[in-house]
Amino acid sequence: MSALDRAAGRNPWIDRVGWAALTLAAVVMVLPLLWTVGLSLKANGELLRDTASVFRAPYTLENYGSILARPAVFRWLANSLVVSLCTTAGVLVLSSLAGYGFARLEFPGRKWLFALVLFGLAVPEQSVIITRHQLFSALHLHNTYPGLVLPGLAAPFGVFLMTQYFKAIPAELDEAAMLDGASRRQVFWKVLLPLTLPAQATLGIFTFLSSWNDYWWPLISATRSEMFTLTVGVASSQINFAQTSGLGFLMAQAVFASAPILVVYVFFQKYIVRAVSGAAVR
């Protein structure tokens, strides 16, 4: 044990065990992803003979070429982008406005209404799926973009997150801005909203990922192929998941469908760290 560790009261063996545990957890989480990518780069016929050939050359991009050769894939990709981006933008706007209202404004029934929003966190989506399906059917919203986007705008977690973030911002900022002549709308847009950027980025990332990976509601609402999202479209191209003869093609579709959300996460992950550490509000 070094003098510096003794002075800090740290045991280096505890640190080593911790690093070893983290490394093991990282390997357990990353290995399935590497296995999936490896399978996607192998010919289907070779995988039928020997699945373990994923560790040996040759590798091929044939499966990815087969995906790109299907025009419907690009329509599904565009549908997923439209639905995910619209849902994310809607959730950010509605959650920010609701969070500001609950955190800063006084109105009758505010606590009860906020409790009702929190109760929404405990309601499973499965319990309302039949009612939702009947409602959207009556409104003729199935097989439309609004029909795919609107259910995702109900985000109790987003309202709760933004409410807590607005509460963490000192009220003296509002008072100082109003003393300088700013209206409440200007205080919201120009003073408070920029301070919540890390929380909005975090909420936006989680909403985008959730909307992109959503399979159940698009499967129910979109019955026409041209309105499929990527997850539903990819699943519809498989006849039998358990005994598929195109294992490499199946894995290539999984990688293809996951690639956009990985890119989003890589570019915006720093905002998650900042939101968790509370670095935005000092």
Secondary structure, DSSP 8 states (H G I E B T S, - for coil): --HHHHHHT--HHHHHHHHHHHHHHHHHHHHHHHHHHHHHTS-HHHHHH-GGGGGSS----HHHHHHHT-HHHHHHHHHHHHHHHHHHHHHHHHHHHHHHHHHH---TTHHHHHHHHHHGGGS-GGGGHHHHHHHHHHTT-TTSHHHHHGGGG--HHHHHHHHHHHHHS-THHHHHHHHTT--HHHIIIIIIHHHTHHHHHHHHHHHHHHHHH--HHHHHH--SGGG--HHHHHHHT-S-STT-S-HHHHHHHHHHHHHHHHHHHHHHHHHHHHHHHTTT--
